[in-house]
Amino acid sequence: MYFYQGQCYASLNEVPAEILSAFIHHTALTETIVFQKGKPLFWEEHYLRLMASMRILRMEIPLSFTMEQLQSDMASLCLAEGQSKFTGSVQLRVAKTAVPSREKTIPSTVYAIELRAIEDPFSWQQQELPIDLYKDHYLAPGLYSSLESAYATWRNTAWTFAHENGYCDGILLNDKKQVVETLLGSLFLVNGTTVTTPALGAGNRKGIYRQQLISLLQKQEKFEVVETEVSPFALQKADELFVLGDAQGLFSVGQYRKKKFGNELTQEIWELFSAHIKQLHQL
C-alpha cells in the first residue's frame, strides 16, 4: 500500500505522475517516527522539528499540514495495512513539486507516508562489530547540518566506507576534526557516572531521543551530563560508548580500534530510558 497526499494507492502506477516526479527530482525531507502498539512516540516533538526543517528549507507548509491531520493520516495507513496496533517506524517524507523560479519562489509541497515494520524498533543491544572514524570528508557545522536528512549523499558514501571495512557504524567529524555523531545516531561517552556527548552546533542532527535522554539523566542524582566538544582522542579514554538513534534504538559499542568497552552503565541508562518512554506513552 502506498500513501501520497492523504490517499492510499494499491500500486505506484495509480499515483499521479506529478507527485512521483516531485520525490524523484526535487528536495525531499524525511522525518522518521517510531510507533509502538499503534502509538507514535514523541509525535509532538517530531512534528515541531518537521515544521522547523521545512522553514529552513523554505518549503511551503499547507494549512492542512497540521499535527492532528498528519497523525490521522498515519493511523489511516496503519488501518489500511490491517495493522491498527502497528509497531515499527513510519517515514513521513515531504518534497517540493518544482524548482523555485521567479514566478513561484516557493513551490507547493507534497507528502508521502511509508510503514516499516520492525519487531522491536526501540531496543538495547551489544554491537560486536567495531566502529571507527570516517575521515574522507568532514561536516560543516551550521543550521543545515541539524536537519534529519542533511547530507544524504555524503552519508551514503560514509556507509559504503563502514560496510567495506566491516564496521557496525561510522563516527563523523566536523571541519574542526571534532566528533559530531555517528551515521546511526547520537554518540555518548561514559566515564564513571559522567555521560558526555557532542554539543549541538558541532554539526549534529537534532535527535528527538538525544534530547529526551539528556533531560532524563539531568534529573538523576547519579549521573552528570556534559555537552561539549569531543576530540577523537577522548573515545579511547571512555569506559563505555553507546549510540542512540531516533529509529534504531540504542546499542553499546563493543570496540573502537584497539579499545574494547563494557556496557554495565549503558544497560542501566537504557533501563531508565525505556521505563521513561513506557510511562510517558502508557505502553
C-alpha positions as MATLAB code, in Angstrom:
seq = 'MYFYQGQCYASLNEVPAEILSAFIHHTALTETIVFQKGKPLFWEEHYLRLMASMRILRMEIPLSFTMEQLQSDMASLCLAEGQSKFTGSVQLRVAKTAVPSREKTIPSTVYAIELRAIEDPFSWQQQELPIDLYKDHYLAPGLYSSLESAYATWRNTAWTFAHENGYCDGILLNDKKQVVETLLGSLFLVNGTTVTTPALGAGNRKGIYRQQLISLLQKQEKFEVVETEVSPFALQKADELFVLGDAQGLFSVGQYRKKKFGNELTQEIWELFSAHIKQLHQL';
ca = [
       0.000    0.000    0.000;
       1.271    3.480   -0.938;
       0.185    6.698    0.758;
       0.570   10.024   -1.043;
      -1.167   13.330   -0.363;
      -3.679   11.857    2.066;
      -4.738    8.999   -0.197;
      -3.898    5.287   -0.299;
      -2.906    3.610   -3.567;
      -2.633   -0.120   -4.207;
       0.050    0.380   -6.872;
       2.617    3.033   -7.777;
       1.053    3.083  -11.254;
      -2.024    4.663   -9.688;
      -0.089    7.543   -8.084;
      -0.287   10.777  -10.156;
       2.913   11.282  -12.148;
       3.491   14.823  -10.851;
       3.591   13.538   -7.270;
       6.105   10.789   -8.035;
       8.175   13.255  -10.048;
       8.439   15.572   -7.032;
      10.076   12.852   -4.903;
      12.363   11.735   -7.728;
      13.645   15.124   -8.855;
      13.284   17.605   -6.011;
      14.350   18.161   -2.418;
      12.860   15.631   -0.004;
      12.753   15.957    3.760;
      12.305   12.843    5.893;
      11.017   12.505    9.444;
      11.113    9.026   10.985;
       8.662    8.318   13.817;
       8.691    5.178   15.952;
       5.315    3.532   16.588;
       4.700    1.172   19.497;
       1.408   -0.724   19.560;
      -0.228    1.836   17.299;
       1.061    4.864   19.238;
       3.545    7.377   17.761;
       6.325    8.114   20.251;
       7.167   11.794   20.835;
       4.938   12.817   17.929;
       4.667   16.463   19.016;
       8.467   16.792   19.127;
       8.778   15.187   15.695;
       6.114   17.474   14.253;
       7.781   20.621   15.603;
      11.140   19.508   14.199;
       9.492   18.811   10.823;
       7.938   22.304   10.754;
      11.268   23.910   11.668;
      13.076   21.904    8.975;
      10.545   22.907    6.310;
      11.055   26.570    7.213;
      14.840   26.194    6.997;
      14.460   24.680    3.508;
      11.907   27.346    2.512;
       9.200   24.788    1.814;
       5.521   25.652    1.632;
       3.561   24.497    4.687;
      -0.067   23.883    3.628;
      -2.812   24.932    6.053;
      -3.931   21.292    6.204;
      -0.465   20.210    7.343;
      -1.463   20.081   10.994;
      -0.249   17.743   13.721;
      -3.735   16.232   14.045;
      -4.161   15.683   10.302;
      -0.778   14.023    9.823;
      -1.350   11.762   12.820;
      -4.743   10.833   11.360;
      -3.070   10.061    8.007;
      -0.527    7.780    9.676;
      -3.319    5.986   11.568;
      -5.303    5.606    8.318;
      -2.364    3.934    6.591;
      -1.903    1.563    9.533;
      -5.591    0.599    9.312;
      -5.385    0.182    5.523;
      -2.481   -2.223    6.051;
      -4.504   -4.100    8.688;
      -2.119   -3.034   11.458;
      -4.083   -0.915   13.917;
      -1.504   -1.893   16.587;
       1.421   -1.220   14.283;
       4.920   -1.463   15.775;
       7.817   -0.182   13.732;
       8.899    3.053   12.099;
       6.866    5.458    9.976;
       8.640    7.619    7.429;
       6.983   10.927    6.640;
       8.563   12.423    3.508;
       7.968   15.891    2.097;
       9.132   17.205   -1.291;
       8.842   20.314   -3.449;
       6.833   19.899   -6.653;
       9.171   22.050   -8.750;
      12.396   24.001   -8.800;
      11.903   27.525   -7.362;
      11.514   30.180  -10.068;
      10.966   33.930  -10.297;
       7.291   33.276  -10.924;
       6.956   30.932   -7.961;
       9.751   31.286   -5.437;
       8.231   28.739   -3.044;
       6.680   25.793   -4.962;
       3.905   23.723   -3.440;
       4.796   20.605   -1.459;
       3.619   17.007   -1.482;
       4.000   14.343    1.177;
       4.145   10.582    1.454;
       3.943    8.138    4.362;
       5.612    4.725    4.486;
       5.455    1.974    7.111;
       8.463   -0.150    8.039;
       7.533   -2.975   10.363;
      10.188   -3.794   12.976;
       9.639   -6.367   15.698;
      11.210   -4.195   18.373;
      12.127   -0.783   16.910;
      13.380    0.634   20.157;
      15.654   -1.777   21.973;
      19.102   -2.180   23.503;
      21.809   -4.404   22.073;
      25.532   -5.012   22.343;
      27.184   -4.467   18.963;
      30.059   -6.860   18.419;
      31.409   -5.273   15.232;
      33.894   -2.426   15.769;
      33.337    1.248   14.977;
      35.768    3.770   13.521;
      36.167    7.332   12.280;
      35.090    8.359    8.794;
      37.751   10.841    7.679;
      37.342   11.079    3.898;
      35.085   14.135    4.231;
      34.027   16.433    7.070;
      30.733   18.043    8.089;
      30.415   21.817    8.173;
      28.686   22.943   11.397;
      25.618   25.101   10.869;
      21.845   25.195   10.732;
      21.637   22.975    7.642;
      23.623   20.213    9.355;
      20.920   19.933   12.028;
      18.340   18.648    9.520;
      17.486   14.950    9.828;
      18.083   14.256    6.135;
      21.032   16.645    5.628;
      23.986   15.474    3.529;
      22.181   12.298    2.423;
      24.605   11.546   -0.436;
      27.612   12.213    1.804;
      26.217    9.881    4.474;
      25.645    7.124    1.901;
      29.319    7.396    0.968;
      30.253    7.062    4.632;
      28.074    3.937    4.883;
      29.974    2.418    1.966;
      33.206    3.022    3.889;
      31.755    1.412    7.032;
      30.437   -1.694    5.266;
      33.583   -2.197    3.190;
      35.690   -2.221    6.354;
      33.378   -4.387    8.463;
      32.296   -1.648   10.875;
      28.883   -1.515   12.550;
      28.723    2.268   12.162;
      30.866    5.284   11.302;
      31.858    8.195   13.548;
      31.506   11.528   11.760;
      33.792   14.527   12.248;
      33.301   18.224   11.529;
      35.771   20.526    9.787;
      37.475   21.170   13.145;
      38.075   17.399   13.332;
      35.853   17.126   16.402;
      33.381   14.260   16.875;
      29.848   15.098   15.665;
      27.774   11.903   15.873;
      27.588    8.539   14.100;
      25.712    7.523   10.983;
      23.034    5.864   13.120;
      22.556    8.500   15.792;
      23.931   10.494   18.715;
      27.166    9.279   20.331;
      27.592    9.181   24.122;
      30.784    8.551   26.102;
      30.575    7.117   29.624;
      33.354    7.778   32.137;
      32.388    6.671   35.627;
      28.965    8.265   36.077;
      29.704   11.171   33.697;
      27.951   10.955   30.339;
      29.437   13.169   27.605;
      28.024   13.914   24.164;
      28.948   16.409   21.420;
      27.125   19.714   21.900;
      24.536   20.893   19.398;
      26.324   23.154   16.971;
      29.100   20.682   16.241;
      27.204   19.710   13.088;
      24.966   17.029   14.594;
      21.314   16.423   13.858;
      18.723   17.456   16.439;
      17.775   13.967   17.596;
      14.479   13.721   19.458;
      15.668   10.873   21.693;
      19.004   12.587   22.268;
      17.317   15.498   24.000;
      14.872   13.231   25.844;
      17.721   11.137   27.251;
      19.775   14.181   28.256;
      16.774   15.700   30.058;
      16.115   12.418   31.864;
      19.728   11.940   33.013;
      19.941   15.543   34.231;
      17.171   14.717   36.708;
      19.091   11.735   38.102;
      21.406   12.433   41.030;
      23.709    9.601   39.987;
      24.655   10.998   36.582;
      26.378   14.118   35.323;
      25.675   15.059   31.696;
      28.195   17.132   29.742;
      27.542   18.600   26.292;
      30.834   19.821   24.879;
      33.385   19.483   22.076;
      34.593   15.887   21.862;
      38.012   15.042   20.483;
      38.562   11.681   18.742;
      41.275   11.036   21.352;
      38.580   11.048   24.074;
      36.943    7.957   22.564;
      39.725    5.598   23.642;
      39.668    7.040   27.172;
      35.958    6.258   27.679;
      34.761    3.349   29.810;
      31.739    2.774   27.573;
      30.403    4.119   24.282;
      26.823    3.953   23.100;
      24.775    5.264   20.189;
      21.154    6.409   20.406;
      19.068    6.874   17.258;
      15.508    8.076   16.716;
      14.613    4.886   14.837;
      17.431    2.410   15.554;
      17.173    2.306   19.330;
      20.289    2.141   21.480;
      23.372   -0.004   21.075;
      26.587   -0.347   23.023;
      29.780   -0.037   21.010;
      31.941   -3.097   21.611;
      35.230   -1.868   20.172;
      36.871    1.264   18.778;
      40.268    0.487   17.293;
      42.172   -1.469   19.988;
      39.952   -0.319   22.876;
      37.186   -2.667   23.997;
      34.285   -1.306   26.025;
      31.978   -2.577   28.731;
      28.254   -1.909   28.855;
      27.199   -2.127   32.513;
      26.245    1.523   32.973;
      24.825    1.730   29.446;
      22.361   -1.034   30.318;
      21.332    0.867   33.439;
      20.823    4.045   31.403;
      18.780    2.128   28.869;
      16.534    0.621   31.536;
      15.874    4.109   32.916;
      15.105    5.484   29.464;
      12.929    2.531   28.467;
      10.876    2.855   31.655;
      10.551    6.610   30.995;
       9.180    6.014   27.486;
       6.703    3.371   28.660;
       5.431    5.586   31.449;
       5.198    8.665   29.244;
       3.248    6.895   26.497;
       1.380    4.435   28.741;
       2.708    1.398   26.894;
];
